[in-house]
Amino acid sequence: MLGKVELKKAVSQRLLEGEPPPLGPFRTFQVPIGQIADLAGLSLSRLINADRLVRGQLESGVAPKAIKLESTEQIRL
């Protein structure tokens, strides 16, 4: 796990390289947009229909759910 100074340096370096920053010293999840909309009481139907996380999970026969991210390679875009 990176400390504050190391994390700041790593973020700056990755952004200069055009890469996403490291996830940092906290738990990070990718959550289906529909779950966020339900919790927030928002209408996000266009985004829900475009949610690649859900689409990929359904194609794999998995019920849509949040996934804990350990690295940026796990992010479904």
C-alpha positions as CSV (number, residue, x, y, z in Angstrom):
1,M,0.0,0.0,0.0
2,L,1.3,3.4,-0.9
3,G,1.7,6.2,1.6
4,K,0.4,9.8,0.9
5,V,3.7,11.0,-0.7
6,E,4.2,7.8,-2.8
7,L,0.5,7.9,-3.9
8,K,0.8,11.5,-5.0
9,K,3.9,10.7,-7.0
10,A,2.4,7.6,-8.5
11,V,-0.8,9.5,-9.5
12,S,1.2,12.3,-11.1
13,Q,3.4,9.8,-13.0
14,R,0.5,7.7,-14.3
15,L,-1.5,10.8,-15.4
16,L,1.6,12.1,-17.3
17,E,1.7,8.7,-19.1
18,G,-2.0,8.9,-20.0
19,E,-2.8,6.0,-17.6
20,P,-5.4,5.8,-14.8
21,P,-4.0,6.6,-11.4
22,P,-3.5,3.7,-8.9
23,L,-6.4,2.8,-6.8
24,G,-4.8,4.0,-3.6
25,P,-5.1,2.9,0.1
26,F,-8.8,2.4,0.1
27,R,-11.3,-0.2,-1.0
28,T,-12.7,0.6,-4.5
29,F,-15.7,-1.0,-6.2
30,Q,-17.3,-0.9,-9.6
31,V,-21.1,-0.9,-9.0
32,P,-23.9,-1.4,-11.5
33,I,-25.4,1.9,-12.4
34,G,-28.9,0.6,-11.6
35,Q,-27.9,0.0,-8.0
36,I,-26.5,3.6,-7.7
37,A,-29.7,5.0,-9.3
38,D,-31.9,3.0,-6.9
39,L,-29.9,4.1,-3.8
40,A,-29.9,7.7,-4.9
41,G,-33.4,7.8,-6.1
42,L,-32.4,9.0,-9.6
43,S,-33.6,8.1,-13.1
44,L,-30.5,7.0,-15.0
45,S,-32.2,4.8,-17.6
46,R,-29.8,5.8,-20.5
47,L,-26.8,5.0,-18.4
48,I,-28.3,1.8,-17.0
49,N,-28.9,0.6,-20.6
50,A,-25.2,1.3,-21.4
51,D,-23.7,-0.3,-18.3
52,R,-21.0,-2.6,-19.6
53,L,-20.4,-4.1,-16.2
54,V,-23.9,-5.5,-16.1
55,R,-23.9,-6.5,-19.8
56,G,-20.7,-8.5,-19.3
57,Q,-21.9,-10.2,-16.1
58,L,-25.2,-11.2,-17.7
59,E,-23.4,-12.6,-20.8
60,S,-21.3,-14.7,-18.4
61,G,-24.5,-15.9,-16.6
62,V,-23.8,-14.0,-13.5
63,A,-26.4,-11.8,-11.7
64,P,-25.3,-8.1,-11.8
65,K,-23.4,-7.2,-8.7
66,A,-20.6,-4.8,-7.5
67,I,-17.1,-6.0,-7.8
68,K,-14.2,-5.1,-5.6
69,L,-11.3,-3.7,-7.6
70,E,-7.8,-4.8,-6.8
71,S,-6.3,-3.2,-10.0
72,T,-7.4,-0.9,-12.8
73,E,-7.3,-3.9,-15.2
74,Q,-10.5,-5.2,-13.5
75,I,-12.5,-2.1,-14.5
76,R,-15.2,-2.9,-17.1
77,L,-15.5,0.0,-19.6
